[in-house]
Amino acid sequence: MYKAVRARARALMRRTRGMRKEAGMVTSEYAVGIVAAAAFAVLLYKVVTSGQVSAELQSIVKEALNARM
């Protein structure tokens, strides 16, 4: 039984060593994701606030408010 426990402990140690080597990658992946999300938000803001899209949104809201049931 001692050998089985020792082998399991070694396997776990190898696995945690591998995780430690990649610990910095998680932070960089989050950073890239945040930058991409911010860029998408800026692009979406520019599209929504453009003249044509703004006029379309206003007309949709006006039609919805003037609709009678």
C-alpha positions in Angstrom: 0.0 0.0 0.0 2.9 2.3 0.8 4.2 2.0 -2.8 0.8 2.9 -4.3 0.5 6.0 -2.1 4.0 7.0 -3.0 3.4 6.6 -6.7 0.2 8.6 -6.4 2.0 11.4 -4.6 4.7 11.5 -7.3 2.0 11.7 -10.0 0.4 14.6 -8.3 3.7 16.4 -7.8 4.4 16.0 -11.6 1.0 17.4 -12.4 1.3 20.4 -10.1 4.8 21.2 -11.5 3.3 21.4 -15.0 0.6 23.7 -13.8 3.1 26.1 -12.3 4.9 26.5 -15.6 1.7 27.8 -17.3 0.5 30.0 -14.4 1.5 33.2 -16.2 -0.4 32.3 -19.3 -3.8 32.6 -17.6 -3.2 36.3 -16.9 -2.1 37.1 -20.4 -5.2 35.3 -21.8 -7.4 37.4 -19.6 -5.6 40.6 -20.7 -6.1 39.7 -24.4 -9.8 38.9 -23.7 -10.3 42.2 -21.9 -8.6 44.2 -24.7 -10.7 42.4 -27.3 -13.9 43.1 -25.4 -13.0 46.8 -25.0 -12.3 47.1 -28.7 -15.6 45.4 -29.6 -17.4 47.8 -27.2 -15.8 50.8 -28.8 -16.8 49.5 -32.3 -20.3 48.8 -31.2 -20.6 52.3 -29.6 -19.4 53.9 -32.9 -21.9 52.0 -35.0 -24.9 52.7 -32.7 -24.1 56.4 -32.4 -23.6 56.9 -36.1 -26.2 59.0 -37.8 -28.0 56.4 -39.9 -28.3 53.8 -37.1 -29.3 56.5 -34.6 -32.1 57.7 -36.9 -33.3 54.1 -37.4 -33.4 53.4 -33.7 -35.3 56.7 -33.1 -37.8 55.8 -35.7 -38.3 52.3 -34.2 -38.9 53.8 -30.7 -41.3 56.4 -32.1 -43.3 53.8 -33.9 -43.4 51.7 -30.8 -44.6 54.6 -28.7 -47.3 55.6 -31.2 -48.6 52.1 -31.7 -52.2 51.7 -30.5 -53.8 48.5 -29.4 
